[in-house]
Amino acid sequence: MTDKDNSSAKLWGGRFSEATDAFVERFTASVQFDQRMANHDIDGSIAHAKMLARVGVLSEDESQQIIAGLEAIREEIKAGRFEWSVALEDVHMNIEAALTARIGAVGKKLHTGRSRNDQVATDIRLYVRGEIDQIAGLLNSLQAALIDLAEREADTIMPGFTHLQTAQPTTFGHHMLAWNEMLERDYGRLMDCRKRVNLSPLGAAALAGTSFPIDRNYTAELLGFDAPTENSLDSVSDRDFAIELAAFASLVMTHLSRFSEELVLWTSAQFEFIELPDRFCTGSSIMPQKKNPDVPELVRGKTGRVHGHLMSLLTLMKSQPLAYNKDNQEDKEPLFDLLDTIKDCLFAYSEMMPAIQCRAENMRSATLKGYATATDLADYLVNKGLPFRDAHEVVGKAVASAIGAGVDLSELSLQQLQEFSEVIEQDVFEVLSLEGSLQARDHLGGTAPAQVRAAAARARQRLEQRQQAN
C-alpha cells in the first residue's frame, strides 16, 4: 500500500498525501481511554440518525439500517468482541468505521450534519450526566449512614475540639451531623452542576452549525437533555461543566479527607474513641499488634489526586481560543479518573460508617480531662450578674486551681469555687456536669441530645423527599 493509499484509509484522509507518522498516530489517539463513552456515542448517533430521517435527510429505511447496525455494534462492545483500533484514533471513528463495514455505504451517511466536535461534546455530557446520577446515589447512601449513626449515638458524649484542644462537650451524634451538613452542601452543588451539564451541543457541528435542516430540539429530547445549547462556537469548546464537576469533586474529597483525619486520630491508641471494622483495616508486616486504618488514610491521600485533576482541567482551558482545539482531548483522562476516584471513596465510606463502634467511656473520660465545662461556668456567672469578661477571668483562675490540684472543675468543692466568686451557689454543679452542659444547649443546632435527634429527623426527611422526587 502506498503512503497515499494508507492516508486515504483514514475517514478524514482525502486531502493528505502521506501516511500519519506511527508515533503521531499513537500520540494523538484517544481510543485507549475514550472507549468508555462507547454506549453514549451510540446513543447520540441513534438520536442523530432518527432526526436526519425526521427532517428528510435520510430515508426511514436508511435510518433503520444505521440504528440496527449501531445496536449490533453495541452488543459486540458489551460482549467484549469489538476490536478497537488506535489507527482509527477515537471511539467515534472506531464505531463509524465498524458501522460502514457492517452495513455498507449507508453507514457513511450517519455523519451528515455532524462533526466529531459536537459529537464528543455530546458524548461527554451524556457520560458525565450518568456519573453524576451515580455519585448522587452514593452521597445519599453515605448521608443515610451518617444520620443513622447520629441517631444511635445522640447521647454519646465526646469532647468538641478547637485547635485540637478540648473545648466544650458535644456528642458523637452531633459530630456526625456536622459531616452530614458538609455532604448536604455537596449534594446541592452536584445537582446545580447537573443542570449545566444537561444541555445538548449536538447540531453545533464543527463550530458554526450546519446547512442541513436539522432539529436540535428533537435530538435533545431523544437524549434526555433539558434543551439544546445556544451558541455553536461555545457548544463545541465549552468544558466549564467538567471543571465545575471537578471543583465539586475536590470539595467532596476535602470533606472526606477531614473525615479521614478524624477517623485516623480516633482509632489511635492515644484517642481510642472508635473501632473500625477489621475489613476496612490492614496489618503490619513486622508489628503483629498493628491495625492500620488504611481506607481512611488512602481516601485522605487520594484527595490530592482529585485536586490535581481540577488544576489540570483549569490549566487545559486557560489559554484556548475558540472553538474546538485538540487540547480538549486531554480533558478525559483527568475527568474519568476523578470520577472513578470519588465513586470509590464515597462507596468505601458508605460501607464503613454503619460498622463504626464507639468507645463511649473513653470519649467521656477524654471530655473530663480538658475542663470542657469551663464555658458553662462562665455562662453561669453571667446569669448571676457578672459581666462576661469578669466571669471569664474568674473561671480562668478556677481552672488554674483545678489544674494545680489535678482535678476537674466539677470535682472542686463549693467552698473552693466560692473562693473565686461569692455568687457561686450549690446549683453550680448542675452546669458543671457533662450532661448539664449538653442539656443547656437545647436550641436549633445545639448539642442537646433532643436537638440532635430532631436534627437527624429533619435530615432524614430531606433525604427521603429527594429520593422520592428522583
Summary of the structure (lengths in Angstrom):
residues: 470
radius of gyration: 30.8
end to end distance: 56.3
largest distance: 104.2
contacts: 1501
relative contact order: 0.10
helix: 69%
strand: 5%
